[in-house]
Structure formats: structure tokens, C-alpha cells
Amino acid sequence: HHPLTDRQKRFNDAVGRRRAPVEQVFARLKVVYGWARARYLGLARNQTHLRLLCLAMNLKRWAVLRPTRGMA
């Protein structure tokens, strides 16, 4: 409910450039892969679920980004 100070604005400008790409990854996990809440009881199961989601997301990116054969 208060306007930002000049110091806060400078900080947000400096950090926002680094934070934006990371936030996009989390947004994709939440929207596309439905990872909005912890699904399981226990840290180990939820960690495994997150790692599998990240693996699926990276495999999907790899399929799009990898160079095709025959092109140099």
C-alpha cells in the first residue's frame, strides 16, 4: 500500500533481469505440468515427482533444440 522507494526500484530492475527466466520455468511447471501443490506425503516422494517433471520438461526442450542430422 506504499509506493516503492528509489532504492527498491533499482533493486527490482537489477534483480528482475536475472529472476525472469527462472520464474518462467516455474510458471511452465505450474501451468503445463500441473505442479501447483505437493501431491504426495513426504519429502522424498515430492522430490522425485519434481525431478521427473523437470526431466520431462528438459527432454521436451531437447527434442526441439537438438540439431537435426545432415545439417552442418
WOWO-V406668 format. One record per residue. N is the residue number from 1. RES is the residue in three letters. NEAR is the number of other C-alpha atoms within 12 Angstrom. Layout:
n-><N,N>
res-><RES,RES>
near-><NEAR,NEAR>
This chain:
n-><1,2,3,4,5,6,7,8,9,10,11,12,13,14,15,16,17,18,19,20,21,22,23,24,25,26,27,28,29,30,31,32,33,34,35,36,37,38,39,40,41,42,43,44,45,46,47,48,49,50,51,52,53,54,55,56,57,58,59,60,61,62,63,64,65,66,67,68,69,70,71,72>
res-><HIS,HIS,PRO,LEU,THR,ASP,ARG,GLN,LYS,ARG,PHE,ASN,ASP,ALA,VAL,GLY,ARG,ARG,ARG,ALA,PRO,VAL,GLU,GLN,VAL,PHE,ALA,ARG,LEU,LYS,VAL,VAL,TYR,GLY,TRP,ALA,ARG,ALA,ARG,TYR,LEU,GLY,LEU,ALA,ARG,ASN,GLN,THR,HIS,LEU,ARG,LEU,LEU,CYS,LEU,ALA,MET,ASN,LEU,LYS,ARG,TRP,ALA,VAL,LEU,ARG,PRO,THR,ARG,GLY,MET,ALA>
near-><3,5,8,11,10,10,11,14,13,13,15,16,14,13,15,16,14,13,15,15,13,14,15,16,20,21,16,20,25,19,13,16,20,16,23,15,14,17,16,14,12,11,12,13,14,18,17,17,23,25,16,17,23,23,16,18,21,18,14,13,14,14,12,11,10,12,11,10,6,5,6,5>
